[in-house]
Amino acid sequence: MSVKTRREILALAAAGACALAAPDRLAYAAYGERPESFSADEVIGSGHQFFGSVSRALAQGIESATQRWGKPNAYVLGQEAGGAFVGGLRYGEGTMYTRNAGQRAIYWQGPSLGFDAGADGDRTMMLVYNLPAVEAIYRRFGGLDGSAYLVGGFGFTALTADDVVVVPIRSGVGARLGLNLGYLKFTPQSTWNPF
């Protein structure tokens, strides 16, 4: 392979990666207005009903996220399952709630890579911050995730794409230990393709 050909391939790959990662801010305006924010008390109340007995840890996690990113303007309640041995996959489904744009079914899936092994099943609440329009959720959100489950566990992390932050809060069962880098891709329909 010649040097020129390698440069062309790398340039095409870089352009493709930038095109996938770049926000289409103008397209968001066509989907309507920005969702209104929820107060921390409203989100904690929904979390208590959804998670049940893990309420103190949930309240602390939500308060910490609210101090850092402000009030969420959407949240997701659902369930997911994941597994890994160095490389991993995660699949989930739920409902996204907004104050002024209603609710809708949402699905997520994604790969991960890292020092990670095991499997887990979780009830998941995701807080969504700075969502410019409801349709803006349908893309990839990347970040670093850690898991330490032995029979059961609780934790949260943050995933980002541009200015939008998604904070998954998970409570579940399984046996999993590790640290990985990956992303979640949100879609309006269920799919097995994590990429």
C-alpha positions, 0 to 999 in steps of 0.5 A: 500500500502506498503512502498516498493511499494510506493518507487517503484512507485515513483522511476518509476515515477521519472525515467519516468519524467527524461526520458521525460525531458532529451534531446536526443542530439545525435538524433539532429545531425541526422537531419542536421546542426544547423539553422543560426541566424537572425538579430534583424532587420530581425525579427523586419521587419517580426514582423511589417509585421505580427502584423501591428500597435503594432510595437513599443511594438514589437520592444522593446520586440524583442530588450529586448529578443535579449539583453538577449539571443542573435540572434534567429536562428528560429522564428514562425509566427502563431495564437493561442487560449486559455482559462482558469478557474484555469486550462487552455488549449492553441492551436496554429498553424503556420509556423517556419522559419529558414535561412538555413533549410527552413520553415515548418508547426508547431503546439503547444498545452499545459495545464496550472494551476494557478490563471487564468480565461478568454479566448483570441485569438492571433497572435503569433510570437515566437523567438527561441534561441539556437535551435541545429537542426530543429527537436529539436523544437518538445518537451515540453517547460515550463515556467510561463505566465501572461495575462492581457487582457481586449478587447485586449492586447500585451505581451511576456514571455519565455519558456525553455527546456535545452538550447533552449529558446522560446519567444512567443510574443502575440497580440490579443483580449479577456478577460483574467487575471491571472498568470499560470505555464504550457508548450507548446508542439510543434508537426509536426501535429495537435493534440487535446491532450495537454499532 
